[in-house]
Amino acid sequence: MTFVVTSNCNGCRFTDCVAVCPVECFHGDDKMLYIDPDECIDCGACVPECPVEAIFDETELPTNLQEYKAINAERAKGLPVVNEKGTPTPGAEQRKKDLGF
């Protein structure tokens, strides 16, 4: 089992989740974060920290977000580790509001 970052992260890239992660399983590009399933230890500490509810247990992924399991596995491998809280993307607060959070 692993956790998966989904579309709500795209355009936000809040990093509250990485600040509580006990391992270095988060990777990121300039738009969003991804979880490396080979590095995730399935602790779930990141889930309640995400201000846009973008992280799911892979067994609880909604049907319309299933593709993000493969996207995370593929993208995480080639991107740098993100292990410190940083600045969200420009416009992240507005996106958060648009998403209803």
Backbone hydrogen bonds, N-H to C=O, Kabsch-Sander energy under -0.5 kcal/mol:
donor,donor_aa,acceptor,acceptor_aa,energy
4,V,56,F,-2.8
6,T,54,A,-2.6
9,C,6,T,-2.1
10,N,7,S,-0.9
11,G,31,K,-2.0
12,C,9,C,-2.7
12,C,31,K,-0.6
13,R,9,C,-1.8
19,A,15,T,-1.1
20,V,16,D,-0.6
20,V,17,C,-1.0
21,C,17,C,-0.6
21,C,18,V,-0.5
25,C,23,V,-0.9
27,H,34,Y,-2.7
28,G,80,P,-1.7
29,D,32,M,-2.1
34,Y,27,H,-2.9
36,D,25,C,-2.9
36,D,34,Y,-0.5
39,E,36,D,-1.4
40,C,36,D,-2.0
47,V,44,G,-0.8
49,E,46,C,-0.7
50,C,46,C,-1.0
50,C,47,V,-1.0
53,E,50,C,-1.2
56,F,4,V,-2.4
58,E,2,T,-2.9
60,E,57,D,-2.3
61,L,58,E,-0.8
65,L,62,P,-2.3
66,Q,63,T,-1.3
68,Y,65,L,-2.0
69,K,66,Q,-1.7
70,A,66,Q,-0.6
71,I,67,E,-2.0
72,N,68,Y,-2.5
73,A,69,K,-1.8
74,E,70,A,-2.5
75,R,71,I,-2.9
76,A,72,N,-2.3
77,K,73,A,-0.7
78,G,74,E,-0.5
78,G,75,R,-1.0
79,L,76,A,-1.2
82,V,26,F,-2.7
83,N,81,V,-0.5
89,T,12,C,-2.8
92,A,89,T,-2.1
95,R,91,G,-2.3
96,K,92,A,-2.6
97,K,93,E,-1.9
98,D,94,Q,-2.8
99,L,95,R,-2.1
100,G,97,K,-1.2
101,F,96,K,-2.5
